[in-house]
């Protein structure tokens, strides 16, 4: 995982690299997942608007620990007071609700 340090954001935006990051989030050790999520934090809104990185954000939400998921939601809520964050959070909530009902 040390080899990926500093490259998570770049790989998340790559058409093939995002699959590598998603694989870690879906099948990696808890500490590896937390490592990736820590690299994603601080860029959630930006990444959620990117064609490939948005898939990584989605996978982060689905596979994060409660603590990490809470931190991601907090970031979105606090990022922009102009209402955009609320729209994103509403979309995220809808996605989570649909995903949970599928399982």
QUIDAUR-V533067 format. One record per backbone hydrogen bond with DSSP energy under -0.5 kcal/mol. NH is the residue of the N-H (numbers start at 1). CO is the residue of the C=O. Records with the same first field share a line. If there is no record, write none. Layout:
# QUIDAUR-V533067
NH=CO / CO
This chain:
# QUIDAUR-V533067
4=1
5=1 / 2
7=4
8=4
11=7
12=8
13=9 / 10
14=11
18=14
19=16
20=16
21=17
22=18
23=19
24=20
25=21
26=22
27=23
28=24
32=29
33=29
34=30
35=31
36=32
37=33
38=34
39=35
40=36
41=37
43=40
47=43
48=44
49=45 / 46
50=47
54=50
55=52
56=52
57=53
58=54
59=55
60=56
61=57
62=58
63=59
64=60
69=65
70=66
71=67
72=68
73=69
74=70
75=71
76=72
77=73
78=74
79=75
80=76
83=80
85=80
87=83
88=84
89=85
90=86
91=87
92=88
93=89
94=90
95=91
96=92
97=93
98=94
99=95
100=96
101=97
102=98
103=99
